[in-house]
Amino acid sequence: MPTLIYIHGFNSSPLSHKAGLLRDWLAQHRPDIQFVAPDLNRVPVQVAASLAELVRQYPDAGLLGSSLGGFYATWLHQQFGNKAVLINPAVKAYNLLSGLLGEQRNYHTGAGYILTEEHVKQLLALEVDVLATPEQLWVLLQTGDETLDYRLALAKYPLSPLLLEEGGNHAFDTFEQHIPAIIHFLIP
Protein backbone atom coordinates (compact mmCIF):
# COMPACT_ATOMS: atom_id res chain seq x y z
CA MET A 1 0.00 0.00 0.00
CA PRO A 2 1.43 3.44 -0.91
CA THR A 3 2.23 5.55 2.15
CA LEU A 4 2.42 9.28 2.83
CA ILE A 5 4.30 10.43 5.92
CA TYR A 6 3.29 13.90 7.10
CA ILE A 7 5.96 15.66 9.17
CA HIS A 8 4.52 18.55 11.16
CA GLY A 9 6.33 21.70 12.19
CA PHE A 10 7.65 23.19 15.42
CA ASN A 11 5.13 23.14 18.28
CA SER A 12 2.54 21.58 15.98
CA SER A 13 1.08 18.08 15.95
CA PRO A 14 -0.76 15.46 13.87
CA LEU A 15 -3.86 17.51 14.77
CA SER A 16 -2.72 20.45 12.62
CA HIS A 17 -4.97 21.97 9.99
CA LYS A 18 -2.83 20.69 7.08
CA ALA A 19 -2.75 17.16 8.53
CA GLY A 20 -6.53 17.23 8.83
CA LEU A 21 -6.97 18.47 5.27
CA LEU A 22 -4.66 15.73 3.99
CA ARG A 23 -6.36 13.03 6.04
CA ASP A 24 -9.80 14.08 4.75
CA TRP A 25 -8.69 14.46 1.13
CA LEU A 26 -6.99 11.05 1.08
CA ALA A 27 -10.02 9.37 2.66
CA GLN A 28 -12.24 10.82 -0.05
CA HIS A 29 -9.99 10.67 -3.13
CA ARG A 30 -7.17 8.20 -2.48
CA PRO A 31 -8.21 5.68 0.20
CA ASP A 32 -5.53 3.38 -1.23
CA ILE A 33 -2.85 5.61 0.36
CA GLN A 34 -1.93 5.01 3.99
CA PHE A 35 -1.55 8.29 5.88
CA VAL A 36 0.99 8.39 8.70
CA ALA A 37 1.30 11.53 10.83
CA PRO A 38 3.53 10.92 13.84
CA ASP A 39 3.61 13.17 16.88
CA LEU A 40 7.10 14.63 16.80
CA ASN A 41 7.07 16.65 19.99
CA ARG A 42 10.31 15.24 21.33
CA VAL A 43 13.93 16.32 21.25
CA PRO A 44 15.43 16.42 17.73
CA VAL A 45 17.64 13.34 18.14
CA GLN A 46 14.55 11.32 19.08
CA VAL A 47 12.52 12.84 16.24
CA ALA A 48 15.22 11.91 13.73
CA ALA A 49 15.41 8.35 15.07
CA SER A 50 11.63 7.84 14.99
CA LEU A 51 11.31 9.31 11.49
CA ALA A 52 14.18 7.14 10.23
CA GLU A 53 12.44 4.11 11.71
CA LEU A 54 9.20 5.07 9.94
CA VAL A 55 11.02 5.36 6.62
CA ARG A 56 12.61 1.96 7.18
CA GLN A 57 9.14 0.59 7.90
CA TYR A 58 7.69 2.27 4.76
CA PRO A 59 10.70 2.52 2.43
CA ASP A 60 8.74 3.84 -0.56
CA ALA A 61 6.77 6.43 1.40
CA GLY A 62 6.38 9.94 0.12
CA LEU A 63 7.32 12.63 2.63
CA LEU A 64 5.46 15.88 3.20
CA GLY A 65 7.13 18.27 5.63
CA SER A 66 5.89 21.65 6.77
CA SER A 67 8.22 24.26 8.28
CA LEU A 68 10.50 22.36 10.71
CA GLY A 69 8.99 19.22 9.17
CA GLY A 70 10.51 20.38 5.87
CA PHE A 71 13.92 20.49 7.53
CA TYR A 72 13.44 16.91 8.76
CA ALA A 73 12.07 15.79 5.37
CA THR A 74 15.19 17.19 3.67
CA TRP A 75 17.39 15.18 6.04
CA LEU A 76 15.31 12.02 5.49
CA HIS A 77 15.47 12.49 1.73
CA GLN A 78 19.25 12.78 1.89
CA GLN A 79 19.53 9.67 4.09
CA PHE A 80 17.01 7.40 2.34
CA GLY A 81 16.19 8.92 -1.05
CA ASN A 82 12.43 9.30 -0.55
CA LYS A 83 10.67 11.95 -2.61
CA ALA A 84 9.52 14.89 -0.53
CA VAL A 85 7.35 17.97 -0.72
CA LEU A 86 8.49 20.83 1.50
CA ILE A 87 5.98 23.51 2.52
CA ASN A 88 7.56 26.76 3.67
CA PRO A 89 10.49 24.69 4.95
CA ALA A 90 12.68 25.86 7.81
CA VAL A 91 16.18 26.45 6.45
CA LYS A 92 18.93 26.36 9.05
CA ALA A 93 16.29 25.52 11.66
CA TYR A 94 18.94 25.59 14.37
CA ASN A 95 19.48 29.33 13.79
CA LEU A 96 15.77 30.04 14.00
CA LEU A 97 15.25 27.98 17.15
CA SER A 98 18.33 29.34 18.90
CA GLY A 99 16.36 32.58 19.21
CA LEU A 100 13.46 30.77 20.89
CA LEU A 101 15.27 29.03 23.75
CA GLY A 102 13.30 28.55 26.92
CA GLU A 103 9.71 27.67 27.69
CA GLN A 104 7.57 26.53 24.74
CA ARG A 105 3.98 25.35 24.39
CA ASN A 106 2.44 23.08 21.75
CA TYR A 107 -0.23 24.89 19.71
CA HIS A 108 -2.63 21.94 19.68
CA THR A 109 -2.12 20.09 22.95
CA GLY A 110 -1.00 22.92 25.22
CA ALA A 111 1.82 20.72 26.56
CA GLY A 112 4.81 22.71 27.74
CA TYR A 113 8.53 21.99 27.58
CA ILE A 114 11.90 23.76 27.64
CA LEU A 115 13.80 24.29 24.37
CA THR A 116 17.53 24.10 25.13
CA GLU A 117 20.84 24.79 23.42
CA GLU A 118 21.38 21.01 23.27
CA HIS A 119 18.24 20.66 21.12
CA VAL A 120 19.60 23.30 18.75
CA LYS A 121 22.91 21.40 18.49
CA GLN A 122 20.98 18.23 17.66
CA LEU A 123 19.28 20.05 14.77
CA LEU A 124 22.60 21.36 13.52
CA ALA A 125 23.83 17.76 13.28
CA LEU A 126 20.99 17.06 10.82
CA GLU A 127 21.89 19.89 8.42
CA VAL A 128 22.16 18.87 4.76
CA ASP A 129 24.69 21.04 2.95
CA VAL A 130 24.60 19.61 -0.58
CA LEU A 131 21.48 17.89 -1.88
CA ALA A 132 22.24 14.66 -3.76
CA THR A 133 19.00 14.65 -5.80
CA PRO A 134 17.34 18.07 -5.51
CA GLU A 135 14.90 17.24 -8.30
CA GLN A 136 13.20 14.80 -5.93
CA LEU A 137 12.24 17.66 -3.58
CA TRP A 138 9.31 19.92 -4.53
CA VAL A 139 9.40 23.19 -2.60
CA LEU A 140 6.21 25.22 -2.03
CA LEU A 141 6.77 28.75 -0.76
CA GLN A 142 4.66 31.81 -0.06
CA THR A 143 6.32 35.23 0.07
CA GLY A 144 4.03 36.37 2.89
CA ASP A 145 5.39 33.78 5.34
CA GLU A 146 5.56 35.77 8.57
CA THR A 147 7.76 33.21 10.35
CA LEU A 148 10.41 32.23 7.80
CA ASP A 149 12.15 34.18 5.05
CA TYR A 150 11.20 32.37 1.83
CA ARG A 151 14.40 33.63 0.15
CA LEU A 152 16.44 31.29 2.36
CA ALA A 153 14.58 28.34 0.85
CA LEU A 154 15.07 29.74 -2.66
CA ALA A 155 18.81 29.77 -1.99
CA LYS A 156 18.81 26.31 -0.33
CA TYR A 157 16.84 24.52 -3.07
CA PRO A 158 17.80 26.26 -6.35
CA LEU A 159 17.73 23.02 -8.37
CA SER A 160 14.47 21.69 -6.94
CA PRO A 161 11.04 22.11 -8.55
CA LEU A 162 9.47 25.20 -7.03
CA LEU A 163 6.06 26.75 -6.54
CA LEU A 164 6.37 30.35 -5.35
CA GLU A 165 3.16 32.22 -4.55
CA GLU A 166 2.96 35.92 -3.75
CA GLY A 167 1.43 36.72 -0.38
CA GLY A 168 0.06 33.94 1.77
CA ASN A 169 1.42 33.06 5.19
CA HIS A 170 3.47 30.52 7.11
CA ALA A 171 0.56 28.05 7.15
CA PHE A 172 0.56 28.17 3.31
CA ASP A 173 -3.03 29.32 3.02
CA THR A 174 -3.66 27.76 -0.42
CA PHE A 175 -2.45 24.33 0.68
CA GLU A 176 -5.77 22.56 0.09
CA GLN A 177 -5.90 23.43 -3.60
CA HIS A 178 -2.43 21.91 -4.12
CA ILE A 179 -3.12 18.54 -2.46
CA PRO A 180 -3.87 16.69 -5.75
CA ALA A 181 -0.57 17.86 -7.29
CA ILE A 182 1.34 17.06 -4.09
CA ILE A 183 -0.03 13.52 -4.06
CA HIS A 184 0.71 13.10 -7.77
CA PHE A 185 4.34 14.21 -7.20
CA LEU A 186 4.85 11.88 -4.24
CA ILE A 187 2.70 8.87 -5.17
CA PRO A 188 1.77 8.88 -8.88
N, C-alpha and C positions, 0 to 999 in steps of 0.2 A: 504494500500500500504506500503511495507517495506520502511524504511527510513534510510539513512546514513547521519550522521552529521559530516562534516569535520571541525576540529578545528585547525586553522592555528597558526603559531608560532609568536614570538615577531617581531614586525615591518613588518610583512607579511600581507597578505590579501587573500580574496577569489580569487584573480587573480594570486595566486602563481602557480608555475609549477606543483606541485603535485595535486593541486585542478583541474587544467586544464586536467591533465592526467586522473584523476578519472572521471571527468565530461564526457570526451570523451569516456572512456572505458565503463562507465555505459550506455551511449546513444547507443553504438554499441552492447554491450553484455547483458546488464540487464536493459532495458528500464522500467521494472516493478519496479525498485528501485528509490524512490525519493531522490534526492541529495540536501542537504541543507548545504551551506557554508556561515555562517554569517561573517560579518565584525566585528572583535573584537578589533578594535583599540580605546578602551576606557579604563578607569581606571579599575583595577582588580575587584573591588566590583561590578561595572556595568557589566563587562564581565560575572562574576559568575551568577549574577541575570538573564541576558539574556540567558545564556546557560541553566540554570535551567528551565527557562520558555519554552525553546525549547524542553527540555526533557519531560516536563509535556505535551506539545502539541503532541509530538511523543514518547510516553512512551516505545515503543519497539525498538526505533532507535538504530542502531549500531553507535559507536563513533570511529572516527579515528582522533587522535591528533598527531601533529608533533611538536617537541621541546617544547616550552611553551604550545602549544596545548595539548601535552601529560600530562603535569602537570594538566591542567584543566580537561582533560578526566579522569585522575585518581581520582580527586575530585568528578566529576560527577558520576563515577562508584561507589564510596563509598557511595554517597548520594542516588542514585537511582537504582543501580544494573545493569545498562546497560553494555553489553559486549563492550570492547574497544580494539583497536589496537593502540599501542604507538610507534611512529617512532622517534628514537633518542630523547627520552623524557627528558625534563629539570627536573632534580632532585634538590630539594631545590632551586627552581627558584629564591626565594627571595635573596639567597646568590649571585647568578650570577648577578642579576639585580642591587644589591646594589653597584656593581662596575661600573655600567653604568649610574649612576645618572646624570641628566642634559639634555641637548638638544638631541633629537632623531629625526630620519626621517624615515618614512615608505618607504620600498624598492620599492613598486609598485606605490604608489600614490604621493610620495614626500612630503606628509603632515608632518609638524613638530609639535612637542609637547615637554613638559618638563617632564622627569621621575623624580619623587620625592621619598623621604623617606617614605611618606605616602602610595604611591603605593606599595612599597616593604612590608610594614607592612600588607597591604591588602592581598598580596600573602601569607605571613606567616600564616595568619588566615585560609587559604585554605589547609594547609599542611595535608597530610594523613600519620599518623605514622604507623598504623598497617592495612594492607589490609584485609578486611573481606573475599573476595573470589578472591584471586590472580590468580586462574586458569581461570578466565574470562577476564584476561588482557593478550594480546599477545604483547610481546615486541620485536621490531626489532631494532637492533643496528649495527653500523659499527664502527670498531676500529679506522678508520681514521678520525672520526668526529673532525674537527678542532675547534669547538666551545664548545662542552661539552665532559667531560670525561666519556666514555661509562661504565667504571668500577663503577661509582656511580649508574647507572641504574642496573647493575648486582647485586649490594648490595641491592638496594631498592626493586627489584622484583625477589628474588631468587626462589620463588615458582610459578612463572608465566611461561607459555610457552615462549620460547626464540628462536629468530633467530639472531645469531651473525655472521657477515661477516667480514673477514679481509679486511682492507683498506677502501675504500669508502670515504665519507665525511658527513658533517652535513646535506646536502640535501638528503642523502640516495640515492646514484646515481643508484641503481638497483631497485628503487621503482616500476617502471612500470612492471617489470617481476613478481612482487609479488602481483599485484592487484587481480588476480583471487583467490589466497589463502586468501587474506585479506577479500574479499567479502564473501567467503565461511565460514570463521571463524565468521564474524559478522552477516551475513544474509544467512543461508544455503538454 
